[in-house]
């Protein structure tokens, strides 16, 4: 099932293992003309060159407080024995 990873990470308590820096793949074609990487028939000029790069714009880090949600202030006002979850 798609889009359930966050919930799986919480349920399995594997946050630090699951959230690591992500990488991207840069694909480049060597072409005789700048900006034109396809021939008129739609094929490419040559084999693509792949390079792996770290995504610096996106930093992923798991905070242990993400295993729990904060308790609403209105609920804490109703029951004075409630203690806020750690990190909130």
N, C-alpha and C positions, 0 to 999 in steps of 0.2 A: 504494500500500500504506500502511496506517495504522501509526502508532507507529514509524516508521523515521526521523523527522526528525532525531533526535539523531545517528544514524549517518550520515545524508546530510551533515549539517553538518560532521562530523569528516572524512569522505572528501573533500568538496569544499573543505575549509579555508576556510569562510566564517563562522566563529563570531561575530566582532564584527558582521557585517552581519545575521546571523540573530536574534541575541538583543538585542532593543530593548525599551523599556518597553511594557507592554501597556495596552490601553484597554478599558473596558467601556461598554455602552450602557444608560442609564437610560431606562425607558419610564414615562411618567406619563399618566394620564387625568384630565381635568377633569370632576369629578362634582358633582352637587348635594348628595349625602350623603357624608360622610366614610367611607371604608372600603368603599363599595359601588360598584365601577366597572362592574358589569354590570347590565343590566336583567333583569327576570323572564324574558324570552324568550331570554336568553343574549347579546344584542348589547351592545355598549359604548355609553356615553353620548355619546361624541364621538371625534374623531380622536386618536390617541395623540400625545404630545409626546416626541420623542427628544432626548436630550442625551448627548454624548460626555464621558467622564470618565477620567482616568488612574487605573490601579490602584496605589494607594500601598502596599497591604498586600504586594504582590508586586514585588520588585525583581529584575530579571533582568540578569545580567552574565555575559559570557563570559570565562573564564579560559583563557589559552593552554595551560595544563597539561592541559586537558580533551581536547586532541588525542591524548594518550597516556594509558595507564593506568599506575599504579605497578607496579614489579616487586616481587613478593613477597620478603620478607626471607629466607625459606627458600631461594629460588632464588639470591639474592645470596650466601648463605652457601655454596652449592654451587660457585659460580664467582666467585672474588675479582676477576676482571677486569670483571665487570659494573658499570655505573655506573647509579645510579638516574635515572629520567627527570626532566627539569626540573620543579621545583615540588613534588616529593614528598619 
